[in-house]
Amino acid sequence: MNAAFAYLERDFRVAWTYRSSFFIQYLLMPFNLIGTRFLADLVGQREALAQYGGDYFAFALIGTALQIAMYPCLTVFRGAVREAQVLGTLEAILMTRTRAASAVAYSGLYQLLQISVQPIVIIPLVGFALGAQFAWSNAPLALAVLLLVLVGFAGIGLCSAAFTIAFKQNEPFTVGLLSVSTLLSGVIFPIDLLPEPLRWVSLVLPLTHAAEAIRGTFINGAAVAHLELHIAVVAVYAALLPVGLVAVSRAFEYARERGSLGQY
């Protein structure tokens, strides 16, 4: 844990050096969400939104929150690895007492905690201020599902970092996952509006089940029993975290065997 706090302190000190950027990123978030309020007024209550309480603003806020959280989880680890490769500091990091997989995970810890502030704190506050209808009594359950989602995305992100370690380039799959998820996971419109073949595709995407589970708890106030399938899928994806850690360890072993750790 000391190593984790050391990485957090290092990254916080770097971020705090640029105080304007540090604060502006949080101040701009509410302004970005205000546009969703106006879009909600335009869309109004439609039949497709009935199962979500008919409140498009609350529906879109949760989709936006998950989309915001997804991107850094998928990219922060490989970005840290790639930066270390280019700067020539990767081997130096590996010479510390911290295990290689842990070092990669810790390198993205600060950014993950930072980005968690937006879906966990800022978006509910903005939603409350602008009149979104949330089932606040179910907030702890929605938060638990969100944390599982972030863990699952982080696992995918670690697998992406493993690819970068082994092959010295960014893999294309997470970009595709981001694009497909934005379109098919019900971020800005219900998946029931999709043609049936695309609806089947949406059911294999983690973001779809995350959105359905959180909307079910936080908008409709549904009990766990009514969301078992979605929560189970989210939990399965959360198991990708140890898979990602193992993948990073194996990638370092592969790079050492090839003598390519110092290359970029």
Buried (B, 14 or more C-beta within 10 A) or exposed (E): EEBBEEBBEEBBEEBEEEEEEEEEBEEEBBEEBEEBBEEBEEBEEEEBBEBBBBBBBBBBBBBBBBBBBBBBBBBBBBBBBBEBBEEEEBEEBBEEEBBBBBBBBBBBBBBBEBBBEBBBEBBBEBBEEBEBBBBEEBBEBBBBBBBBBBBBBBBBBBBBBBBBBBEBEBBEEBEEBBEBBBBBBBBBBBBEEBEEEEBEBBBEBBBBBBBBBBBBBBBBBBEBEEBEEBBEBBBEBBEBBEBBBBBBBBBBEBBEEEEBBEEB
